[in-house]
Amino acid sequence: MIEIERKFLVSSDAFKNDALRKNHIAQGYLNSAPERTVRVRIKGEKGFLTIKGKSNESGLSRYEWEKQIPLEEAKALLLLCEKGIIEKNRYEVPVGKHLFEVDEFFGENEGLIIAEVELQSENEFFEKPIWLGKEVSHDDRYYNSYLSQHPFTSW
């Protein structure tokens, strides 16, 4: 499946007022090479294994494969991950016809808040809420795999 998403910095915490859900996420990388990342994630009480391919030239699209795995297996796999486990809260915020996922990071990435919106095409129109800041879709530094190795607080 091809994932098309755009990423933005978040300029205020006003998004929290409209959030439908909030989940705690812990994730690590078994492989963080840009050509293919292999991620283990615990979201709430569920485990996931995700493989993502390299982004296309625009930086907006890439192949993504994800499967739910047993929570205990996800916990065990997190122990095998590369240095730099990501901790964050994810808020699901509806805006117009789209659902934004807003990640508020903790630990070594404290202070970073990123919003992502998944689209059907790279040129699809979407409403931009007032709390949406600068677009960072083309900046690899905002990929979680990069943040795990180069934390936001060290920039």
Secondary structure, DSSP 8 states (H G I E B T S, - for coil): -EEEEEEEEE--GGGGGG-SEEEEEEEEEEEEETTEEEEEEEETTEEEEEEEE---TTSSEEEEEEEEE-HHHHHHHHTTS-S--EEEEEEEEEETTEEEEEEEE-GGGTT-EEEEEE-SSTT------TTEEEE-TT-GGGSHHHHHHS-GGG-
